[in-house]
Amino acid sequence: MMWLMTLFAEVTEVKQKPILFVDNMGAVKLSKNPEFHKRSKHTDVRFHFVREKYNEGKIDIQHIDSENQKADILTKALPKTRFQNLRQQLGIVSEHMNC
């Protein structure tokens, strides 16, 4: 994501920081609160990268309820109705799709 932001900054005038939507409230608190982090030494390297970018002001982190987490369509097997709802939220429509 960060290299894409660098690329967009070079080829456009848009300088908007990305928002990372997270459906886990613990993960949101962990990335924003250093005191909470001291009690969570088991986190992996990816978390530290996200926390660093948040502290640098390069990304924003916001909580989103699980029902509206659009990334789930790419990472989980979903019930048909939830799949259709997320597909619609993403703006993916095809007359040839039967689901």
PyMOL commands that place a pseudoatom at each C-alpha (Angstrom):
pseudoatom trace, name=CA, resn=MET, resi=1, chain=A, elem=C, hetatm=0, pos=[0.000, 0.000, 0.000]
pseudoatom trace, name=CA, resn=MET, resi=2, chain=A, elem=C, hetatm=0, pos=[2.761, 2.449, 0.874]
pseudoatom trace, name=CA, resn=TRP, resi=3, chain=A, elem=C, hetatm=0, pos=[4.532, 2.083, -2.476]
pseudoatom trace, name=CA, resn=LEU, resi=4, chain=A, elem=C, hetatm=0, pos=[1.197, 2.722, -4.221]
pseudoatom trace, name=CA, resn=MET, resi=5, chain=A, elem=C, hetatm=0, pos=[0.755, 5.912, -2.198]
pseudoatom trace, name=CA, resn=THR, resi=6, chain=A, elem=C, hetatm=0, pos=[4.254, 7.018, -3.219]
pseudoatom trace, name=CA, resn=LEU, resi=7, chain=A, elem=C, hetatm=0, pos=[3.480, 6.282, -6.865]
pseudoatom trace, name=CA, resn=PHE, resi=8, chain=A, elem=C, hetatm=0, pos=[0.175, 8.191, -6.749]
pseudoatom trace, name=CA, resn=ALA, resi=9, chain=A, elem=C, hetatm=0, pos=[1.893, 11.144, -5.076]
pseudoatom trace, name=CA, resn=GLU, resi=10, chain=A, elem=C, hetatm=0, pos=[4.448, 11.261, -7.893]
pseudoatom trace, name=CA, resn=VAL, resi=11, chain=A, elem=C, hetatm=0, pos=[1.975, 11.094, -10.780]
pseudoatom trace, name=CA, resn=THR, resi=12, chain=A, elem=C, hetatm=0, pos=[-0.929, 13.122, -9.329]
pseudoatom trace, name=CA, resn=GLU, resi=13, chain=A, elem=C, hetatm=0, pos=[-1.561, 16.145, -7.174]
pseudoatom trace, name=CA, resn=VAL, resi=14, chain=A, elem=C, hetatm=0, pos=[-3.613, 14.102, -4.686]
pseudoatom trace, name=CA, resn=LYS, resi=15, chain=A, elem=C, hetatm=0, pos=[-1.940, 13.806, -1.288]
pseudoatom trace, name=CA, resn=GLN, resi=16, chain=A, elem=C, hetatm=0, pos=[-4.628, 11.975, 0.679]
pseudoatom trace, name=CA, resn=LYS, resi=17, chain=A, elem=C, hetatm=0, pos=[-3.559, 9.473, 3.317]
pseudoatom trace, name=CA, resn=PRO, resi=18, chain=A, elem=C, hetatm=0, pos=[-5.198, 6.051, 3.155]
pseudoatom trace, name=CA, resn=ILE, resi=19, chain=A, elem=C, hetatm=0, pos=[-7.614, 4.813, 5.794]
pseudoatom trace, name=CA, resn=LEU, resi=20, chain=A, elem=C, hetatm=0, pos=[-7.121, 1.289, 7.101]
pseudoatom trace, name=CA, resn=PHE, resi=21, chain=A, elem=C, hetatm=0, pos=[-10.561, -0.058, 8.070]
pseudoatom trace, name=CA, resn=VAL, resi=22, chain=A, elem=C, hetatm=0, pos=[-10.251, -2.688, 10.808]
pseudoatom trace, name=CA, resn=ASP, resi=23, chain=A, elem=C, hetatm=0, pos=[-13.098, -4.788, 12.209]
pseudoatom trace, name=CA, resn=ASN, resi=24, chain=A, elem=C, hetatm=0, pos=[-11.180, -5.776, 15.349]
pseudoatom trace, name=CA, resn=MET, resi=25, chain=A, elem=C, hetatm=0, pos=[-11.445, -3.150, 18.088]
pseudoatom trace, name=CA, resn=GLY, resi=26, chain=A, elem=C, hetatm=0, pos=[-8.453, -4.648, 19.933]
pseudoatom trace, name=CA, resn=ALA, resi=27, chain=A, elem=C, hetatm=0, pos=[-6.285, -4.158, 16.853]
pseudoatom trace, name=CA, resn=VAL, resi=28, chain=A, elem=C, hetatm=0, pos=[-7.423, -0.526, 16.548]
pseudoatom trace, name=CA, resn=LYS, resi=29, chain=A, elem=C, hetatm=0, pos=[-6.598, 0.167, 20.207]
pseudoatom trace, name=CA, resn=LEU, resi=30, chain=A, elem=C, hetatm=0, pos=[-3.282, -1.652, 19.932]
pseudoatom trace, name=CA, resn=SER, resi=31, chain=A, elem=C, hetatm=0, pos=[-2.210, 0.498, 16.985]
pseudoatom trace, name=CA, resn=LYS, resi=32, chain=A, elem=C, hetatm=0, pos=[-3.185, 3.786, 18.610]
pseudoatom trace, name=CA, resn=ASN, resi=33, chain=A, elem=C, hetatm=0, pos=[-2.321, 3.272, 22.292]
pseudoatom trace, name=CA, resn=PRO, resi=34, chain=A, elem=C, hetatm=0, pos=[1.331, 2.659, 23.269]
pseudoatom trace, name=CA, resn=GLU, resi=35, chain=A, elem=C, hetatm=0, pos=[0.433, 1.664, 26.849]
pseudoatom trace, name=CA, resn=PHE, resi=36, chain=A, elem=C, hetatm=0, pos=[-1.778, -1.135, 25.582]
pseudoatom trace, name=CA, resn=HIS, resi=37, chain=A, elem=C, hetatm=0, pos=[1.101, -2.193, 23.323]
pseudoatom trace, name=CA, resn=LYS, resi=38, chain=A, elem=C, hetatm=0, pos=[3.459, -2.771, 26.259]
pseudoatom trace, name=CA, resn=ARG, resi=39, chain=A, elem=C, hetatm=0, pos=[1.205, -5.609, 27.426]
pseudoatom trace, name=CA, resn=SER, resi=40, chain=A, elem=C, hetatm=0, pos=[1.088, -7.189, 23.966]
pseudoatom trace, name=CA, resn=LYS, resi=41, chain=A, elem=C, hetatm=0, pos=[4.608, -8.311, 23.196]
pseudoatom trace, name=CA, resn=HIS, resi=42, chain=A, elem=C, hetatm=0, pos=[3.426, -11.231, 21.069]
pseudoatom trace, name=CA, resn=THR, resi=43, chain=A, elem=C, hetatm=0, pos=[2.478, -9.038, 18.087]
pseudoatom trace, name=CA, resn=ASP, resi=44, chain=A, elem=C, hetatm=0, pos=[4.299, -9.671, 14.838]
pseudoatom trace, name=CA, resn=VAL, resi=45, chain=A, elem=C, hetatm=0, pos=[6.343, -7.464, 12.520]
pseudoatom trace, name=CA, resn=ARG, resi=46, chain=A, elem=C, hetatm=0, pos=[3.363, -6.477, 10.323]
pseudoatom trace, name=CA, resn=PHE, resi=47, chain=A, elem=C, hetatm=0, pos=[1.685, -4.825, 13.307]
pseudoatom trace, name=CA, resn=HIS, resi=48, chain=A, elem=C, hetatm=0, pos=[4.799, -2.788, 14.076]
pseudoatom trace, name=CA, resn=PHE, resi=49, chain=A, elem=C, hetatm=0, pos=[4.895, -1.529, 10.477]
pseudoatom trace, name=CA, resn=VAL, resi=50, chain=A, elem=C, hetatm=0, pos=[1.242, -0.418, 10.656]
pseudoatom trace, name=CA, resn=ARG, resi=51, chain=A, elem=C, hetatm=0, pos=[1.796, 1.266, 14.034]
pseudoatom trace, name=CA, resn=GLU, resi=52, chain=A, elem=C, hetatm=0, pos=[4.880, 3.068, 12.707]
pseudoatom trace, name=CA, resn=LYS, resi=53, chain=A, elem=C, hetatm=0, pos=[2.997, 4.401, 9.661]
pseudoatom trace, name=CA, resn=TYR, resi=54, chain=A, elem=C, hetatm=0, pos=[0.094, 5.514, 11.896]
pseudoatom trace, name=CA, resn=ASN, resi=55, chain=A, elem=C, hetatm=0, pos=[2.478, 7.351, 14.246]
pseudoatom trace, name=CA, resn=GLU, resi=56, chain=A, elem=C, hetatm=0, pos=[4.153, 9.015, 11.238]
pseudoatom trace, name=CA, resn=GLY, resi=57, chain=A, elem=C, hetatm=0, pos=[0.733, 10.255, 10.094]
pseudoatom trace, name=CA, resn=LYS, resi=58, chain=A, elem=C, hetatm=0, pos=[0.982, 8.361, 6.809]
pseudoatom trace, name=CA, resn=ILE, resi=59, chain=A, elem=C, hetatm=0, pos=[-2.163, 6.267, 7.389]
pseudoatom trace, name=CA, resn=ASP, resi=60, chain=A, elem=C, hetatm=0, pos=[-5.319, 6.547, 9.454]
pseudoatom trace, name=CA, resn=ILE, resi=61, chain=A, elem=C, hetatm=0, pos=[-6.939, 3.612, 11.242]
pseudoatom trace, name=CA, resn=GLN, resi=62, chain=A, elem=C, hetatm=0, pos=[-10.687, 3.399, 11.765]
pseudoatom trace, name=CA, resn=HIS, resi=63, chain=A, elem=C, hetatm=0, pos=[-12.959, 0.734, 13.191]
pseudoatom trace, name=CA, resn=ILE, resi=64, chain=A, elem=C, hetatm=0, pos=[-15.632, -0.727, 10.926]
pseudoatom trace, name=CA, resn=ASP, resi=65, chain=A, elem=C, hetatm=0, pos=[-18.228, -3.296, 11.931]
pseudoatom trace, name=CA, resn=SER, resi=66, chain=A, elem=C, hetatm=0, pos=[-17.614, -6.802, 10.617]
pseudoatom trace, name=CA, resn=GLU, resi=67, chain=A, elem=C, hetatm=0, pos=[-20.774, -6.779, 8.511]
pseudoatom trace, name=CA, resn=ASN, resi=68, chain=A, elem=C, hetatm=0, pos=[-19.377, -3.946, 6.362]
pseudoatom trace, name=CA, resn=GLN, resi=69, chain=A, elem=C, hetatm=0, pos=[-15.759, -5.128, 6.104]
pseudoatom trace, name=CA, resn=LYS, resi=70, chain=A, elem=C, hetatm=0, pos=[-15.396, -5.198, 2.319]
pseudoatom trace, name=CA, resn=ALA, resi=71, chain=A, elem=C, hetatm=0, pos=[-12.053, -7.019, 2.461]
pseudoatom trace, name=CA, resn=ASP, resi=72, chain=A, elem=C, hetatm=0, pos=[-13.874, -10.144, 3.670]
pseudoatom trace, name=CA, resn=ILE, resi=73, chain=A, elem=C, hetatm=0, pos=[-15.049, -10.797, 0.114]
pseudoatom trace, name=CA, resn=LEU, resi=74, chain=A, elem=C, hetatm=0, pos=[-11.408, -11.452, -0.824]
pseudoatom trace, name=CA, resn=THR, resi=75, chain=A, elem=C, hetatm=0, pos=[-10.375, -13.433, 2.247]
pseudoatom trace, name=CA, resn=LYS, resi=76, chain=A, elem=C, hetatm=0, pos=[-13.297, -15.608, 3.402]
pseudoatom trace, name=CA, resn=ALA, resi=77, chain=A, elem=C, hetatm=0, pos=[-15.931, -17.986, 2.164]
pseudoatom trace, name=CA, resn=LEU, resi=78, chain=A, elem=C, hetatm=0, pos=[-19.169, -16.046, 2.674]
pseudoatom trace, name=CA, resn=PRO, resi=79, chain=A, elem=C, hetatm=0, pos=[-22.873, -16.867, 2.670]
pseudoatom trace, name=CA, resn=LYS, resi=80, chain=A, elem=C, hetatm=0, pos=[-24.524, -15.920, -0.615]
pseudoatom trace, name=CA, resn=THR, resi=81, chain=A, elem=C, hetatm=0, pos=[-26.432, -12.897, 0.745]
pseudoatom trace, name=CA, resn=ARG, resi=82, chain=A, elem=C, hetatm=0, pos=[-23.363, -11.420, 2.448]
pseudoatom trace, name=CA, resn=PHE, resi=83, chain=A, elem=C, hetatm=0, pos=[-21.291, -11.983, -0.693]
pseudoatom trace, name=CA, resn=GLN, resi=84, chain=A, elem=C, hetatm=0, pos=[-23.930, -10.209, -2.793]
pseudoatom trace, name=CA, resn=ASN, resi=85, chain=A, elem=C, hetatm=0, pos=[-24.115, -7.310, -0.330]
pseudoatom trace, name=CA, resn=LEU, resi=86, chain=A, elem=C, hetatm=0, pos=[-20.334, -6.792, -0.261]
pseudoatom trace, name=CA, resn=ARG, resi=87, chain=A, elem=C, hetatm=0, pos=[-20.110, -7.179, -4.036]
pseudoatom trace, name=CA, resn=GLN, resi=88, chain=A, elem=C, hetatm=0, pos=[-22.730, -4.448, -4.404]
pseudoatom trace, name=CA, resn=GLN, resi=89, chain=A, elem=C, hetatm=0, pos=[-20.861, -2.184, -1.939]
pseudoatom trace, name=CA, resn=LEU, resi=90, chain=A, elem=C, hetatm=0, pos=[-17.743, -2.607, -4.079]
pseudoatom trace, name=CA, resn=GLY, resi=91, chain=A, elem=C, hetatm=0, pos=[-19.728, -1.625, -7.162]
pseudoatom trace, name=CA, resn=ILE, resi=92, chain=A, elem=C, hetatm=0, pos=[-19.144, -4.934, -8.933]
pseudoatom trace, name=CA, resn=VAL, resi=93, chain=A, elem=C, hetatm=0, pos=[-22.176, -5.744, -11.054]
pseudoatom trace, name=CA, resn=SER, resi=94, chain=A, elem=C, hetatm=0, pos=[-22.639, -8.100, -13.951]
pseudoatom trace, name=CA, resn=GLU, resi=95, chain=A, elem=C, hetatm=0, pos=[-25.805, -9.157, -15.733]
pseudoatom trace, name=CA, resn=HIS, resi=96, chain=A, elem=C, hetatm=0, pos=[-24.247, -12.582, -16.282]
pseudoatom trace, name=CA, resn=MET, resi=97, chain=A, elem=C, hetatm=0, pos=[-23.752, -13.372, -12.582]
pseudoatom trace, name=CA, resn=ASN, resi=98, chain=A, elem=C, hetatm=0, pos=[-26.345, -15.728, -11.124]
pseudoatom trace, name=CA, resn=CYS, resi=99, chain=A, elem=C, hetatm=0, pos=[-25.366, -15.200, -7.478]
for i in range(1, 99): cmd.bond("trace and resi %d" % i, "trace and resi %d" % (i + 1))
show_as sticks, trace
zoom trace
